[in-house]
Amino acid sequence: MRALFIGVLLALLGSVALVALVESDPGYVLIAYGQHTVETSIWVGMLLAVSLTLVLYYLFRFLRAVVQSKGNLSQWLENRRLERGRRLTARGALHFFRGEYTQARRVLLSSAAESPQPALNFLLAAESSSALGEVDQSEAHYLELEGGEHPDELAAAISRAKLLLANHQPARAAETLNALGSGASSNALVVQLLADAYQAADDWGGLTTLLPNLRKHGRNDSVDMAALAKRCSIGLLHNADSEEALAQAWAACADEQRRDSDVLAIYVERLLAFGADVPAEKLLLKALKKDWQPSLVRLYGLCAGADSAKQLQRAEGWLGQHANDAQLLLALGRLCLREKLWGKARDYFSSSHQQEASSEACAELARLLFRMGEREQSAQYYREGLLLVENSLPELPLPRQDLRAS
């Protein structure tokens, strides 16, 4: 309180002194410009000068603030635009995850220009069109994404590959993923989608090449890689359209696959289809010495070896250890037919049928008995063989066996 009193007192004293000074000598200021003059006292001139200085100072600050505000205004408007785009994109995403695909697509496309991440808008719009079954629309959205300023090639390729696989276009899906180049080869989802595309496209060569990468990066915890490699080998053998292509496919098989009886059986079947019976017989003999497999024995009976009599003799030598093997007995019957030993062939076929009533044994007995003149028994075997092939007939009422057609 005391300091305030002293301050007020000093201000009053100063004011009185200033008034006294002005009254004692007001001074004189003359400003002339052309025909115009301004006269005033020095004190009023000083007041005007100070006032003008202050006006100019604040005018300069005002103009600078206006200039700076243009940038701030522009930034504010841009932030508002991005915030609106962000909000609409989030709304569109919610529509998508709720399964409201029509609304999702509309909102996402309308806000793509304002979105901070337009690639997300086009991706979800493409997925929405795919979910609606509008494949052409979906492709159009992918093209919009690729033509954008910052396209996400990896996300776009993955999404498009999924769409193509869902629409049964595996070759195009594989092409889309391969266009990413080696940079995406370590992406687990890309590798898995590429494997799915190769399998769906029956491209076993492509899948065989992919297997090492699939083992390293693929999501195959629940997939038996050995089984997949085996499937690749079988697929390669099946797809071979010439004996030369078959030889190349067999050479591409790993040693483990060549030792597999299923893979070997497919290879031998393809050799027989191309008329390469002699190499097929040699391969079967080598395999049967190491591992007796009924499926390979059956194929041995289908081979027309270089010496059919010797082939029959060799097969009969196996009866000592495999007398009850139905496939061996079936093979022996067929080898006997090559040697025109009709009665012996019939006995072997009958023995095979007794061990295992297969459709093949029935068919061989039926056609042999028919040519031997035993038509009624032949018809019985044909009937039995047909029922063995088609054993899933429903239970339905049938006429009594003693009824005759009128």
C-alpha positions as CSV (number, residue, x, y, z in Angstrom):
1,M,0.0,0.0,0.0
2,R,2.8,2.4,0.9
3,A,4.6,1.7,-2.5
4,L,1.4,2.4,-4.3
5,F,0.9,5.7,-2.5
6,I,4.5,6.8,-3.3
7,G,4.0,5.8,-7.0
8,V,0.8,7.8,-7.4
9,L,2.4,10.8,-5.7
10,L,5.4,10.7,-8.0
11,A,3.0,10.4,-11.1
12,L,1.1,13.5,-9.9
13,L,4.3,15.4,-9.3
14,G,5.6,14.5,-12.8
15,S,2.4,15.6,-14.4
16,V,2.5,18.9,-12.7
17,A,6.1,19.4,-13.7
18,L,5.3,18.5,-17.4
19,V,2.3,21.0,-17.5
20,A,4.5,23.7,-16.0
21,L,7.2,23.0,-18.6
22,V,4.7,23.1,-21.5
23,E,3.2,26.4,-20.3
24,S,6.6,28.0,-19.8
25,D,7.8,27.3,-23.4
26,P,5.4,25.4,-25.8
27,G,8.0,25.5,-28.6
28,Y,7.3,25.7,-32.3
29,V,7.1,23.1,-35.2
30,L,6.4,23.9,-38.8
31,I,5.9,21.3,-41.5
32,A,5.7,22.5,-45.1
33,Y,4.8,20.4,-48.2
34,G,4.2,22.2,-51.4
35,Q,1.5,24.8,-50.8
36,H,0.4,23.2,-47.5
37,T,1.9,23.9,-44.1
38,V,1.2,22.5,-40.6
39,E,2.1,24.5,-37.5
40,T,2.0,23.2,-34.0
41,S,3.8,23.3,-30.7
42,I,6.7,21.0,-30.2
43,W,4.9,19.0,-27.6
44,V,1.9,18.3,-29.8
45,G,4.3,17.4,-32.6
46,M,6.1,15.0,-30.4
47,L,2.8,13.5,-29.4
48,L,1.8,13.1,-33.0
49,A,5.1,11.6,-33.9
50,V,4.8,9.0,-31.1
51,S,1.2,8.3,-32.1
52,L,2.2,7.8,-35.8
53,T,5.1,5.5,-34.8
54,L,2.7,3.4,-32.7
55,V,0.2,3.3,-35.6
56,L,2.8,2.2,-38.1
57,Y,4.2,-0.4,-35.7
58,Y,0.8,-2.0,-35.0
59,L,-0.2,-1.8,-38.7
60,F,3.0,-3.7,-39.6
61,R,2.2,-6.4,-37.0
62,F,-1.3,-6.7,-38.3
63,L,-0.2,-7.2,-41.9
64,R,2.4,-9.8,-40.8
65,A,-0.3,-11.6,-38.9
66,V,-2.6,-11.6,-41.9
67,V,0.2,-13.0,-44.1
68,Q,1.0,-15.8,-41.6
69,S,-2.6,-16.6,-41.1
70,K,-3.0,-17.5,-44.8
71,G,-0.5,-20.4,-44.2
72,N,-2.2,-21.3,-40.9
73,L,-5.6,-21.2,-42.5
74,S,-4.4,-23.5,-45.4
75,Q,-3.0,-25.9,-42.9
76,W,-6.1,-25.8,-40.8
77,L,-8.3,-26.5,-43.9
78,E,-5.9,-29.4,-44.9
79,N,-6.1,-30.9,-41.4
80,R,-9.9,-30.6,-41.5
81,R,-9.9,-32.4,-44.8
82,L,-7.7,-35.2,-43.6
83,E,-9.7,-35.6,-40.4
84,R,-12.9,-35.9,-42.4
85,G,-11.2,-38.5,-44.7
86,R,-10.0,-40.4,-41.7
87,R,-13.4,-40.4,-40.1
88,L,-15.2,-41.6,-43.3
89,T,-12.6,-44.3,-43.9
90,A,-13.1,-45.6,-40.4
91,R,-16.9,-45.6,-41.0
92,G,-16.4,-47.5,-44.3
93,A,-14.2,-50.0,-42.7
94,L,-16.8,-50.6,-40.0
95,H,-19.4,-51.2,-42.7
96,F,-17.1,-53.7,-44.4
97,F,-16.4,-55.7,-41.2
98,R,-20.1,-55.8,-40.5
99,G,-20.8,-57.3,-43.9
100,E,-22.5,-54.2,-45.2
101,Y,-20.5,-54.2,-48.5
102,T,-22.7,-51.8,-50.5
103,Q,-22.5,-49.1,-47.9
104,A,-18.8,-49.8,-47.3
105,R,-17.9,-49.4,-51.0
106,R,-19.9,-46.2,-51.3
107,V,-18.3,-44.5,-48.2
108,L,-14.8,-45.8,-49.0
109,L,-14.8,-44.6,-52.6
110,S,-16.3,-41.2,-51.7
111,S,-13.6,-40.5,-49.1
112,A,-10.6,-41.9,-51.0
113,A,-9.5,-38.5,-52.2
114,E,-9.5,-37.1,-48.6
115,S,-8.1,-40.2,-46.9
116,P,-4.5,-40.1,-45.6
117,Q,-4.2,-43.7,-46.8
118,P,-6.2,-44.0,-50.0
119,A,-4.7,-47.4,-50.7
120,L,-6.7,-48.7,-47.8
121,N,-9.9,-47.3,-49.2
122,F,-9.4,-48.9,-52.6
123,L,-8.4,-52.2,-51.1
124,L,-11.5,-52.5,-48.9
125,A,-13.7,-51.2,-51.8
126,A,-12.2,-54.0,-54.0
127,E,-12.9,-56.6,-51.3
128,S,-16.4,-55.3,-51.0
129,S,-17.1,-55.6,-54.7
130,S,-15.7,-59.1,-54.6
131,A,-17.9,-60.0,-51.7
132,L,-20.9,-58.7,-53.7
133,G,-19.8,-60.9,-56.7
134,E,-18.9,-57.9,-58.9
135,V,-15.6,-59.0,-60.2
136,D,-15.2,-56.3,-62.8
137,Q,-15.8,-53.6,-60.3
138,S,-13.3,-55.2,-58.0
139,E,-10.7,-55.2,-60.8
140,A,-11.4,-51.5,-61.5
141,H,-10.7,-50.6,-57.9
142,Y,-7.4,-52.4,-58.1
143,L,-6.5,-50.4,-61.2
144,E,-7.4,-47.2,-59.3
145,L,-5.1,-48.3,-56.5
146,E,-2.2,-49.0,-58.8
147,G,-2.6,-45.6,-60.4
148,G,-2.6,-43.8,-57.1
149,E,0.2,-41.6,-55.8
150,H,1.3,-44.1,-53.2
151,P,0.1,-47.6,-54.2
152,D,0.7,-50.5,-51.8
153,E,1.8,-53.1,-54.4
154,L,2.2,-55.9,-51.8
155,A,-1.3,-55.5,-50.2
156,A,-2.9,-55.0,-53.6
157,A,-1.3,-58.2,-55.0
158,I,-2.3,-60.3,-52.0
159,S,-5.9,-59.0,-52.1
160,R,-6.2,-59.5,-55.8
161,A,-4.7,-63.0,-55.6
162,K,-7.3,-64.0,-53.0
163,L,-10.0,-62.7,-55.3
164,L,-8.7,-64.6,-58.3
165,L,-8.4,-67.8,-56.3
166,A,-11.9,-67.4,-55.0
167,N,-13.1,-67.0,-58.6
168,H,-11.2,-70.1,-59.8
169,Q,-8.5,-68.2,-61.7
170,P,-5.4,-69.7,-60.1
171,A,-3.1,-69.1,-63.1
172,R,-3.8,-65.3,-63.0
173,A,-3.4,-65.4,-59.2
174,A,0.1,-66.9,-59.5
175,E,1.0,-64.4,-62.3
176,T,-0.1,-61.5,-60.0
177,L,2.0,-62.7,-57.1
178,N,5.0,-63.5,-59.2
179,A,4.9,-60.0,-60.6
180,L,6.0,-58.8,-57.1
181,G,9.5,-60.2,-57.8
182,S,11.9,-61.7,-55.3
183,G,11.3,-59.0,-52.8
184,A,8.1,-60.6,-51.6
185,S,9.5,-64.2,-51.5
186,S,9.9,-64.0,-47.7
187,N,6.3,-62.9,-47.1
188,A,4.6,-66.0,-45.6
189,L,1.2,-65.1,-46.9
190,V,2.5,-64.5,-50.5
191,V,4.3,-67.9,-50.4
192,Q,1.3,-69.7,-49.1
193,L,-1.1,-68.1,-51.7
194,L,1.4,-68.9,-54.4
195,A,1.5,-72.5,-53.3
196,D,-2.3,-72.6,-53.3
197,A,-2.4,-71.1,-56.8
198,Y,0.1,-73.6,-58.2
199,Q,-1.9,-76.5,-56.7
200,A,-5.2,-75.2,-58.0
201,A,-3.7,-74.6,-61.5
202,D,-2.1,-78.1,-61.5
203,D,1.3,-76.4,-61.9
204,W,3.4,-79.0,-60.2
205,G,6.6,-77.7,-61.7
206,G,6.0,-74.3,-60.2
207,L,5.1,-75.8,-56.8
208,T,8.2,-78.0,-56.9
209,T,10.4,-74.9,-57.4
210,L,8.6,-73.2,-54.6
211,L,9.0,-76.0,-52.1
212,P,12.3,-74.8,-50.5
213,N,10.8,-71.3,-50.0
214,L,7.6,-72.9,-48.7
215,R,9.5,-74.9,-46.1
216,K,11.4,-71.7,-45.0
217,H,8.6,-69.1,-45.1
218,G,5.3,-70.8,-45.7
219,R,2.6,-71.2,-43.1
220,N,2.7,-75.0,-43.3
221,D,2.7,-76.1,-39.6
222,S,-0.3,-78.3,-40.3
223,V,0.9,-79.5,-43.7
224,D,3.1,-82.5,-44.2
225,M,5.8,-81.2,-46.5
226,A,6.9,-84.7,-47.4
227,A,3.4,-85.5,-48.5
228,L,3.3,-82.3,-50.5
229,A,6.6,-83.1,-52.2
230,K,5.3,-86.5,-53.0
231,R,2.1,-85.0,-54.5
232,C,4.3,-82.7,-56.7
233,S,6.3,-85.7,-58.0
234,I,3.1,-87.6,-58.8
235,G,1.6,-84.5,-60.5
236,L,4.8,-84.0,-62.6
237,L,4.6,-87.6,-63.8
238,H,0.9,-87.4,-64.6
239,N,1.4,-84.2,-66.6
240,A,4.2,-85.6,-68.8
241,D,2.9,-85.7,-72.3
242,S,5.7,-87.7,-73.9
243,E,8.3,-90.3,-73.0
244,E,11.0,-87.6,-73.0
245,A,9.0,-85.3,-70.7
246,L,8.3,-88.3,-68.4
247,A,12.1,-89.0,-68.2
248,Q,12.7,-85.4,-67.3
249,A,9.9,-85.5,-64.6
250,W,11.4,-88.7,-63.1
251,A,14.9,-87.1,-63.1
252,A,13.4,-84.1,-61.2
253,C,12.0,-86.3,-58.5
254,A,14.1,-86.5,-55.3
255,D,15.7,-89.9,-54.3
256,E,13.2,-90.2,-51.5
257,Q,10.3,-89.9,-54.0
258,R,11.8,-92.4,-56.4
259,R,11.9,-94.9,-53.6
260,D,8.2,-94.3,-52.7
261,S,6.1,-97.2,-54.1
262,D,3.2,-94.9,-54.9
263,V,5.4,-92.5,-57.0
264,L,7.1,-95.5,-58.6
265,A,3.8,-97.1,-59.5
266,I,2.7,-93.9,-61.3
267,Y,5.9,-93.7,-63.2
268,V,5.6,-97.3,-64.3
269,E,2.0,-96.8,-65.3
270,R,3.1,-93.8,-67.5
271,L,5.9,-95.9,-69.0
272,L,3.4,-98.5,-70.0
273,A,1.1,-95.9,-71.4
274,F,3.9,-94.8,-73.7
275,G,4.7,-98.5,-74.6
276,A,8.0,-98.6,-72.7
277,D,7.2,-102.0,-71.2
278,V,10.8,-103.4,-71.2
279,P,12.3,-100.5,-69.0
280,A,9.2,-100.7,-66.8
281,E,9.7,-104.4,-66.2
282,K,13.4,-103.9,-65.3
283,L,12.4,-101.1,-62.9
284,L,9.7,-103.2,-61.2
285,L,12.1,-106.2,-60.8
286,K,14.6,-103.9,-59.1
287,A,12.0,-102.4,-56.8
288,L,10.4,-105.7,-55.9
289,K,13.8,-107.2,-54.8
290,K,14.1,-104.4,-52.2
291,D,10.4,-104.1,-51.1
292,W,7.5,-106.4,-52.0
293,Q,4.5,-104.2,-52.8
294,P,1.3,-105.8,-54.2
295,S,0.6,-102.6,-56.3
296,L,3.9,-103.1,-58.1
297,V,3.3,-106.8,-58.5
298,R,0.0,-106.0,-60.3
299,L,1.9,-103.7,-62.7
300,Y,4.4,-106.5,-63.4
301,G,1.5,-108.6,-64.7
302,L,0.6,-105.7,-67.1
303,C,4.1,-105.5,-68.6
304,A,4.8,-107.1,-71.9
305,G,8.4,-107.9,-71.2
306,A,11.1,-108.9,-73.6
307,D,10.6,-112.6,-72.8
308,S,7.1,-113.4,-71.6
309,A,7.9,-117.0,-70.8
310,K,10.8,-116.0,-68.6
311,Q,8.7,-113.3,-67.1
312,L,6.0,-115.9,-66.2
313,Q,8.7,-118.3,-64.8
314,R,10.1,-115.5,-62.6
315,A,6.7,-114.6,-61.3
316,E,5.8,-118.2,-60.4
317,G,9.1,-118.3,-58.4
318,W,7.6,-115.7,-56.1
319,L,4.7,-118.1,-55.1
320,G,7.0,-119.7,-52.6
321,Q,6.9,-116.7,-50.3
322,H,3.7,-115.0,-51.5
323,A,1.3,-117.9,-52.4
324,N,-1.8,-116.1,-51.0
325,D,-1.1,-112.7,-52.6
326,A,-4.2,-111.9,-54.7
327,Q,-2.3,-109.4,-56.8
328,L,0.5,-111.9,-57.6
329,L,-2.1,-114.5,-58.6
330,L,-3.9,-111.9,-60.8
331,A,-0.5,-111.0,-62.5
332,L,0.2,-114.7,-63.1
333,G,-3.2,-115.2,-64.8
334,R,-2.4,-112.3,-67.1
335,L,1.1,-113.6,-67.9
336,C,-0.4,-117.0,-68.7
337,L,-2.8,-115.3,-71.1
338,R,0.3,-113.9,-73.0
339,E,1.5,-117.5,-73.2
340,K,-2.0,-118.7,-74.3
341,L,-2.2,-121.0,-71.3
342,W,-6.0,-120.6,-70.9
343,G,-6.7,-123.3,-68.3
344,K,-3.7,-122.2,-66.1
345,A,-4.8,-118.6,-66.5
346,R,-8.3,-119.5,-65.3
347,D,-6.9,-121.3,-62.3
348,Y,-4.8,-118.3,-61.3
349,F,-7.7,-115.9,-61.8
350,S,-10.0,-118.1,-59.7
351,S,-7.4,-118.3,-56.9
352,S,-7.0,-114.5,-56.9
353,H,-10.8,-114.1,-56.7
354,Q,-10.9,-116.5,-53.8
355,Q,-8.2,-114.5,-52.0
356,E,-9.8,-111.1,-52.8
357,A,-13.0,-110.6,-54.8
358,S,-11.8,-107.7,-56.8
359,S,-13.5,-106.1,-59.9
360,E,-10.3,-106.8,-61.9
361,A,-10.3,-110.6,-61.1
362,C,-14.0,-110.8,-61.9
363,A,-13.6,-109.0,-65.2
364,E,-10.6,-111.2,-66.2
365,L,-12.6,-114.4,-65.4
366,A,-15.7,-113.1,-67.1
367,R,-14.0,-112.3,-70.5
368,L,-11.9,-115.5,-70.4
369,L,-15.0,-117.8,-69.6
370,F,-17.0,-116.0,-72.3
371,R,-14.4,-116.9,-74.9
372,M,-14.2,-120.4,-73.5
373,G,-18.0,-120.8,-74.1
374,E,-19.1,-120.7,-70.5
375,R,-21.5,-117.8,-71.0
376,E,-23.7,-118.2,-67.9
377,Q,-20.7,-118.3,-65.5
378,S,-19.1,-115.4,-67.4
379,A,-22.3,-113.3,-66.9
380,Q,-22.2,-114.1,-63.2
381,Y,-18.7,-112.7,-62.9
382,Y,-19.6,-109.7,-64.9
383,R,-22.5,-109.0,-62.6
384,E,-20.3,-109.5,-59.5
385,G,-17.6,-107.3,-60.9
386,L,-20.1,-104.5,-61.7
387,L,-21.5,-104.6,-58.1
388,L,-18.0,-104.5,-56.7
389,V,-17.3,-101.3,-58.7
390,E,-20.7,-99.7,-57.8
391,N,-21.3,-100.7,-54.2
392,S,-23.2,-97.6,-53.1
393,L,-26.6,-98.3,-54.5
394,P,-29.4,-97.3,-52.2
395,E,-31.8,-99.8,-50.6
396,L,-34.9,-99.9,-52.8
397,P,-37.7,-102.4,-53.4
398,L,-36.9,-104.9,-56.2
399,P,-39.1,-107.6,-57.9
400,R,-38.9,-111.2,-56.6
401,Q,-36.2,-113.3,-58.3
402,D,-38.7,-115.9,-59.6
403,L,-40.7,-113.2,-61.5
404,R,-40.3,-113.2,-65.3
405,A,-41.0,-110.3,-67.7
406,S,-44.2,-110.9,-69.6
